[in-house]
Amino acid sequence: MELRFSIPARITRSVAAVMLLCLLAGTVLSADAAKTVKLKKENKRMESREIEVLEESWRQALLKGDATLLEKMLGDDFLAISANGTLSDKQQYLKRLGSHANQFSRIDLMDTKVRVQQTSAVVTSQARVTGQLDGRPIDGVYRYTKVYGRTAGGPWRVLNFEATRVSGPHIDETDMHRGMPIEMNPHGR
């Protein structure tokens, strides 16, 4: 037994029209989604470039001993761990630079990578550094990580910085003790 249904042409045309509208709407939405993705990528590239410019400003400020510029770049809750293990807050970091305890004659950056999120950015880089850190000569290759943050519509600020020696002259065990230069260690151990 065979069942046959007859669908009026008017309904068939209506269904076809609805399907065509859905197909067109999907195409338009897909194009809008592609534009949104493209805009997000372009925005990330612009923000990444902005961070790269800040990195160069940071480098120049260190080379010139410009604590005033660095003060503008640092967040109020900034923390740094220098290559000799010294932990510094914003004021301590700026004081070391301003007193010339930390001086740099060469900072050559290489292998810089920037990762940008909505309110933060992380930079990793390798740097060939010559100068002095806490009054002691340094000459070597270091890796560092820097974290930037910002509030909505606000400027990027450096929140955290940490450097690690990759290579250089042999470091004597007496140069550091538990991450703190011996002359700063209150226990003298």
C-alpha positions as protocol buffer text, in pm:
chain_id: "A"
residue {
  index: 1
  type: MET
  ca { x: 0 y: 0 z: 0 }
}
residue {
  index: 2
  type: GLU
  ca { x: 141 y: 331 z: -104 }
}
residue {
  index: 3
  type: LEU
  ca { x: 68 y: 660 z: 74 }
}
residue {
  index: 4
  type: ARG
  ca { x: 86 y: 981 z: -114 }
}
residue {
  index: 5
  type: PHE
  ca { x: 72 y: 1327 z: 26 }
}
residue {
  index: 6
  type: SER
  ca { x: 5 y: 1627 z: -177 }
}
residue {
  index: 7
  type: ILE
  ca { x: 170 y: 1949 z: -65 }
}
residue {
  index: 8
  type: PRO
  ca { x: 19 y: 2260 z: -214 }
}
residue {
  index: 9
  type: ALA
  ca { x: 262 y: 2465 z: -425 }
}
residue {
  index: 10
  type: ARG
  ca { x: 198 y: 2769 z: -207 }
}
residue {
  index: 11
  type: ILE
  ca { x: 343 y: 2590 z: 99 }
}
residue {
  index: 12
  type: THR
  ca { x: 636 y: 2452 z: -99 }
}
residue {
  index: 13
  type: ARG
  ca { x: 725 y: 2802 z: -216 }
}
residue {
  index: 14
  type: SER
  ca { x: 695 y: 2935 z: 140 }
}
residue {
  index: 15
  type: VAL
  ca { x: 923 y: 2664 z: 278 }
}
residue {
  index: 16
  type: ALA
  ca { x: 1174 y: 2728 z: 0 }
}
residue {
  index: 17
  type: ALA
  ca { x: 1165 y: 3103 z: 74 }
}
residue {
  index: 18
  type: VAL
  ca { x: 1223 y: 3044 z: 446 }
}
residue {
  index: 19
  type: MET
  ca { x: 1512 y: 2809 z: 371 }
}
residue {
  index: 20
  type: LEU
  ca { x: 1665 y: 3064 z: 134 }
}
residue {
  index: 21
  type: LEU
  ca { x: 1634 y: 3338 z: 400 }
}
residue {
  index: 22
  type: CYS
  ca { x: 1800 y: 3111 z: 659 }
}
residue {
  index: 23
  type: LEU
  ca { x: 2081 y: 3036 z: 416 }
}
residue {
  index: 24
  type: LEU
  ca { x: 2133 y: 3408 z: 345 }
}
residue {
  index: 25
  type: ALA
  ca { x: 2117 y: 3496 z: 716 }
}
residue {
  index: 26
  type: GLY
  ca { x: 2376 y: 3225 z: 791 }
}
residue {
  index: 27
  type: THR
  ca { x: 2602 y: 3365 z: 521 }
}
residue {
  index: 28
  type: VAL
  ca { x: 2569 y: 3720 z: 658 }
}
residue {
  index: 29
  type: LEU
  ca { x: 2628 y: 3601 z: 1016 }
}
residue {
  index: 30
  type: SER
  ca { x: 2927 y: 3399 z: 903 }
}
residue {
  index: 31
  type: ALA
  ca { x: 3072 y: 3704 z: 728 }
}
residue {
  index: 32
  type: ASP
  ca { x: 3013 y: 3915 z: 1042 }
}
residue {
  index: 33
  type: ALA
  ca { x: 3183 y: 3650 z: 1255 }
}
residue {
  index: 34
  type: ALA
  ca { x: 3480 y: 3648 z: 1017 }
}
residue {
  index: 35
  type: LYS
  ca { x: 3501 y: 4029 z: 1041 }
}
residue {
  index: 36
  type: THR
  ca { x: 3488 y: 4009 z: 1421 }
}
residue {
  index: 37
  type: VAL
  ca { x: 3770 y: 3752 z: 1428 }
}
residue {
  index: 38
  type: LYS
  ca { x: 3974 y: 3965 z: 1189 }
}
residue {
  index: 39
  type: LEU
  ca { x: 3919 y: 4278 z: 1402 }
}
residue {
  index: 40
  type: LYS
  ca { x: 4021 y: 4091 z: 1718 }
}
residue {
  index: 41
  type: LYS
  ca { x: 4341 y: 3972 z: 1549 }
}
residue {
  index: 42
  type: GLU
  ca { x: 4419 y: 4324 z: 1427 }
}
residue {
  index: 43
  type: ASN
  ca { x: 4351 y: 4463 z: 1776 }
}
residue {
  index: 44
  type: LYS
  ca { x: 4584 y: 4204 z: 1934 }
}
residue {
  index: 45
  type: ARG
  ca { x: 4855 y: 4295 z: 1681 }
}
residue {
  index: 46
  type: MET
  ca { x: 4815 y: 4665 z: 1766 }
}
residue {
  index: 47
  type: GLU
  ca { x: 4827 y: 4593 z: 2140 }
}
residue {
  index: 48
  type: SER
  ca { x: 5128 y: 4366 z: 2090 }
}
residue {
  index: 49
  type: ARG
  ca { x: 5303 y: 4646 z: 1901 }
}
residue {
  index: 50
  type: GLU
  ca { x: 5214 y: 4888 z: 2183 }
}
residue {
  index: 51
  type: ILE
  ca { x: 5381 y: 4653 z: 2433 }
}
residue {
  index: 52
  type: GLU
  ca { x: 5689 y: 4626 z: 2207 }
}
residue {
  index: 53
  type: VAL
  ca { x: 5717 y: 5007 z: 2208 }
}
residue {
  index: 54
  type: LEU
  ca { x: 5693 y: 5003 z: 2589 }
}
residue {
  index: 55
  type: GLU
  ca { x: 5966 y: 4740 z: 2602 }
}
residue {
  index: 56
  type: GLU
  ca { x: 6196 y: 4969 z: 2404 }
}
residue {
  index: 57
  type: SER
  ca { x: 6107 y: 5261 z: 2635 }
}
residue {
  index: 58
  type: TRP
  ca { x: 6195 y: 5040 z: 2934 }
}
residue {
  index: 59
  type: ARG
  ca { x: 6529 y: 4946 z: 2775 }
}
residue {
  index: 60
  type: GLN
  ca { x: 6615 y: 5309 z: 2699 }
}
residue {
  index: 61
  type: ALA
  ca { x: 6516 y: 5418 z: 3052 }
}
residue {
  index: 62
  type: LEU
  ca { x: 6749 y: 5155 z: 3203 }
}
residue {
  index: 63
  type: LEU
  ca { x: 7036 y: 5254 z: 2974 }
}
residue {
  index: 64
  type: LYS
  ca { x: 6991 y: 5623 z: 3063 }
}
residue {
  index: 65
  type: GLY
  ca { x: 6922 y: 5560 z: 3433 }
}
residue {
  index: 66
  type: ASP
  ca { x: 6588 y: 5740 z: 3388 }
}
residue {
  index: 67
  type: ALA
  ca { x: 6398 y: 5656 z: 3707 }
}
residue {
  index: 68
  type: THR
  ca { x: 6136 y: 5923 z: 3627 }
}
residue {
  index: 69
  type: LEU
  ca { x: 6027 y: 5746 z: 3307 }
}
residue {
  index: 70
  type: LEU
  ca { x: 6030 y: 5407 z: 3477 }
}
residue {
  index: 71
  type: GLU
  ca { x: 5816 y: 5541 z: 3761 }
}
residue {
  index: 72
  type: LYS
  ca { x: 5545 y: 5628 z: 3507 }
}
residue {
  index: 73
  type: MET
  ca { x: 5566 y: 5280 z: 3356 }
}
residue {
  index: 74
  type: LEU
  ca { x: 5543 y: 5084 z: 3683 }
}
residue {
  index: 75
  type: GLY
  ca { x: 5220 y: 4986 z: 3853 }
}
residue {
  index: 76
  type: ASP
  ca { x: 5186 y: 5087 z: 4218 }
}
residue {
  index: 77
  type: ASP
  ca { x: 5208 y: 4721 z: 4326 }
}
residue {
  index: 78
  type: PHE
  ca { x: 5510 y: 4644 z: 4104 }
}
residue {
  index: 79
  type: LEU
  ca { x: 5746 y: 4368 z: 4216 }
}
residue {
  index: 80
  type: ALA
  ca { x: 6080 y: 4274 z: 4061 }
}
residue {
  index: 81
  type: ILE
  ca { x: 6313 y: 3984 z: 4110 }
}
residue {
  index: 82
  type: SER
  ca { x: 6649 y: 4078 z: 3964 }
}
residue {
  index: 83
  type: ALA
  ca { x: 6901 y: 3834 z: 3824 }
}
residue {
  index: 84
  type: ASN
  ca { x: 7085 y: 3819 z: 4159 }
}
residue {
  index: 85
  type: GLY
  ca { x: 6763 y: 3722 z: 4337 }
}
residue {
  index: 86
  type: THR
  ca { x: 6688 y: 4059 z: 4496 }
}
residue {
  index: 87
  type: LEU
  ca { x: 6316 y: 4121 z: 4549 }
}
residue {
  index: 88
  type: SER
  ca { x: 6218 y: 4487 z: 4510 }
}
residue {
  index: 89
  type: ASP
  ca { x: 5895 y: 4679 z: 4524 }
}
residue {
  index: 90
  type: LYS
  ca { x: 5842 y: 4989 z: 4309 }
}
residue {
  index: 91
  type: GLN
  ca { x: 6018 y: 5235 z: 4540 }
}
residue {
  index: 92
  type: GLN
  ca { x: 6314 y: 5004 z: 4606 }
}
residue {
  index: 93
  type: TYR
  ca { x: 6359 y: 4934 z: 4235 }
}
residue {
  index: 94
  type: LEU
  ca { x: 6353 y: 5304 z: 4146 }
}
residue {
  index: 95
  type: LYS
  ca { x: 6591 y: 5387 z: 4433 }
}
residue {
  index: 96
  type: ARG
  ca { x: 6848 y: 5134 z: 4307 }
}
residue {
  index: 97
  type: LEU
  ca { x: 6833 y: 5285 z: 3961 }
}
residue {
  index: 98
  type: GLY
  ca { x: 6836 y: 5645 z: 4087 }
}
residue {
  index: 99
  type: SER
  ca { x: 7134 y: 5581 z: 4318 }
}
residue {
  index: 100
  type: HIS
  ca { x: 7323 y: 5420 z: 4029 }
}
residue {
  index: 101
  type: ALA
  ca { x: 7354 y: 5092 z: 4220 }
}
residue {
  index: 102
  type: ASN
  ca { x: 7200 y: 4945 z: 3904 }
}
residue {
  index: 103
  type: GLN
  ca { x: 7356 y: 5081 z: 3584 }
}
residue {
  index: 104
  type: PHE
  ca { x: 7346 y: 4937 z: 3237 }
}
residue {
  index: 105
  type: SER
  ca { x: 7576 y: 5016 z: 2945 }
}
residue {
  index: 106
  type: ARG
  ca { x: 7436 y: 4749 z: 2715 }
}
residue {
  index: 107
  type: ILE
  ca { x: 7098 y: 4580 z: 2685 }
}
residue {
  index: 108
  type: ASP
  ca { x: 7052 y: 4398 z: 2354 }
}
residue {
  index: 109
  type: LEU
  ca { x: 6713 y: 4226 z: 2329 }
}
residue {
  index: 110
  type: MET
  ca { x: 6646 y: 3914 z: 2125 }
}
residue {
  index: 111
  type: ASP
  ca { x: 6383 y: 3644 z: 2101 }
}
residue {
  index: 112
  type: THR
  ca { x: 6108 y: 3869 z: 2238 }
}
residue {
  index: 113
  type: LYS
  ca { x: 5760 y: 3720 z: 2258 }
}
residue {
  index: 114
  type: VAL
  ca { x: 5447 y: 3913 z: 2354 }
}
residue {
  index: 115
  type: ARG
  ca { x: 5119 y: 3753 z: 2461 }
}
residue {
  index: 116
  type: VAL
  ca { x: 4826 y: 3991 z: 2502 }
}
residue {
  index: 117
  type: GLN
  ca { x: 4498 y: 3926 z: 2685 }
}
residue {
  index: 118
  type: GLN
  ca { x: 4218 y: 4173 z: 2761 }
}
residue {
  index: 119
  type: THR
  ca { x: 4373 y: 4332 z: 3070 }
}
residue {
  index: 120
  type: SER
  ca { x: 4720 y: 4178 z: 3079 }
}
residue {
  index: 121
  type: ALA
  ca { x: 5022 y: 4107 z: 2864 }
}
residue {
  index: 122
  type: VAL
  ca { x: 5320 y: 3881 z: 2924 }
}
residue {
  index: 123
  type: VAL
  ca { x: 5657 y: 3945 z: 2762 }
}
residue {
  index: 124
  type: THR
  ca { x: 5943 y: 3699 z: 2755 }
}
residue {
  index: 125
  type: SER
  ca { x: 6277 y: 3792 z: 2609 }
}
residue {
  index: 126
  type: GLN
  ca { x: 6643 y: 3719 z: 2611 }
}
residue {
  index: 127
  type: ALA
  ca { x: 6887 y: 4005 z: 2672 }
}
residue {
  index: 128
  type: ARG
  ca { x: 7261 y: 4050 z: 2649 }
}
residue {
  index: 129
  type: VAL
  ca { x: 7333 y: 4280 z: 2946 }
}
residue {
  index: 130
  type: THR
  ca { x: 7647 y: 4462 z: 3057 }
}
residue {
  index: 131
  type: GLY
  ca { x: 7660 y: 4695 z: 3356 }
}
residue {
  index: 132
  type: GLN
  ca { x: 7628 y: 4661 z: 3730 }
}
residue {
  index: 133
  type: LEU
  ca { x: 7358 y: 4522 z: 3953 }
}
residue {
  index: 134
  type: ASP
  ca { x: 7357 y: 4632 z: 4316 }
}
residue {
  index: 135
  type: GLY
  ca { x: 7702 y: 4778 z: 4255 }
}
residue {
  index: 136
  type: ARG
  ca { x: 7851 y: 4455 z: 4119 }
}
residue {
  index: 137
  type: PRO
  ca { x: 7959 y: 4407 z: 3757 }
}
residue {
  index: 138
  type: ILE
  ca { x: 7735 y: 4196 z: 3535 }
}
residue {
  index: 139
  type: ASP
  ca { x: 7798 y: 4076 z: 3183 }
}
residue {
  index: 140
  type: GLY
  ca { x: 7593 y: 3795 z: 3042 }
}
residue {
  index: 141
  type: VAL
  ca { x: 7280 y: 3671 z: 2876 }
}
residue {
  index: 142
  type: TYR
  ca { x: 6958 y: 3675 z: 3072 }
}
residue {
  index: 143
  type: ARG
  ca { x: 6601 y: 3565 z: 3015 }
}
residue {
  index: 144
  type: TYR
  ca { x: 6328 y: 3776 z: 3162 }
}
residue {
  index: 145
  type: THR
  ca { x: 5956 y: 3776 z: 3205 }
}
residue {
  index: 146
  type: LYS
  ca { x: 5760 y: 4095 z: 3241 }
}
residue {
  index: 147
  type: VAL
  ca { x: 5387 y: 4119 z: 3319 }
}
residue {
  index: 148
  type: TYR
  ca { x: 5188 y: 4423 z: 3213 }
}
residue {
  index: 149
  type: GLY
  ca { x: 4838 y: 4504 z: 3334 }
}
residue {
  index: 150
  type: ARG
  ca { x: 4580 y: 4772 z: 3272 }
}
residue {
  index: 151
  type: THR
  ca { x: 4236 y: 4876 z: 3378 }
}
residue {
  index: 152
  type: ALA
  ca { x: 3965 y: 4932 z: 3116 }
}
residue {
  index: 153
  type: GLY
  ca { x: 4073 y: 5220 z: 2897 }
}
residue {
  index: 154
  type: GLY
  ca { x: 4382 y: 5282 z: 3107 }
}
residue {
  index: 155
  type: PRO
  ca { x: 4748 y: 5268 z: 3008 }
}
residue {
  index: 156
  type: TRP
  ca { x: 4962 y: 4956 z: 3034 }
}
residue {
  index: 157
  type: ARG
  ca { x: 5170 y: 4936 z: 3354 }
}
residue {
  index: 158
  type: VAL
  ca { x: 5449 y: 4694 z: 3443 }
}
residue {
  index: 159
  type: LEU
  ca { x: 5332 y: 4482 z: 3737 }
}
residue {
  index: 160
  type: ASN
  ca { x: 5608 y: 4224 z: 3760 }
}
residue {
  index: 161
  type: PHE
  ca { x: 5959 y: 4167 z: 3631 }
}
residue {
  index: 162
  type: GLU
  ca { x: 6187 y: 3869 z: 3681 }
}
residue {
  index: 163
  type: ALA
  ca { x: 6530 y: 3803 z: 3530 }
}
residue {
  index: 164
  type: THR
  ca { x: 6732 y: 3482 z: 3522 }
}
residue {
  index: 165
  type: ARG
  ca { x: 7094 y: 3441 z: 3411 }
}
residue {
  index: 166
  type: VAL
  ca { x: 7136 y: 3214 z: 3109 }
}
residue {
  index: 167
  type: SER
  ca { x: 7511 y: 3251 z: 3060 }
}
residue {
  index: 168
  type: GLY
  ca { x: 7803 y: 3464 z: 3165 }
}
residue {
  index: 169
  type: PRO
  ca { x: 8114 y: 3458 z: 3379 }
}
residue {
  index: 170
  type: HIS
  ca { x: 8118 y: 3207 z: 3662 }
}
residue {
  index: 171
  type: ILE
  ca { x: 7914 y: 3323 z: 3959 }
}
residue {
  index: 172
  type: ASP
  ca { x: 8075 y: 3253 z: 4293 }
}
residue {
  index: 173
  type: GLU
  ca { x: 7840 y: 3109 z: 4556 }
}
residue {
  index: 174
  type: THR
  ca { x: 7930 y: 3405 z: 4781 }
}
residue {
  index: 175
  type: ASP
  ca { x: 7752 y: 3645 z: 4542 }
}
residue {
  index: 176
  type: MET
  ca { x: 7413 y: 3533 z: 4666 }
}
residue {
  index: 177
  type: HIS
  ca { x: 7257 y: 3367 z: 4963 }
}
residue {
  index: 178
  type: ARG
  ca { x: 6893 y: 3261 z: 4955 }
}
residue {
  index: 179
  type: GLY
  ca { x: 6828 y: 3506 z: 4672 }
}
residue {
  index: 180
  type: MET
  ca { x: 6961 y: 3807 z: 4860 }
}
residue {
  index: 181
  type: PRO
  ca { x: 7306 y: 3963 z: 4819 }
}
residue {
  index: 182
  type: ILE
  ca { x: 7509 y: 3886 z: 5132 }
}
residue {
  index: 183
  type: GLU
  ca { x: 7552 y: 4250 z: 5234 }
}
residue {
  index: 184
  type: MET
  ca { x: 7173 y: 4284 z: 5241 }
}
residue {
  index: 185
  type: ASN
  ca { x: 7112 y: 3959 z: 5426 }
}
residue {
  index: 186
  type: PRO
  ca { x: 7033 y: 4055 z: 5788 }
}
residue {
  index: 187
  type: HIS
  ca { x: 7153 y: 3719 z: 5920 }
}
residue {
  index: 188
  type: GLY
  ca { x: 7491 y: 3727 z: 5740 }
}
residue {
  index: 189
  type: ARG
  ca { x: 7443 y: 3365 z: 5628 }
}
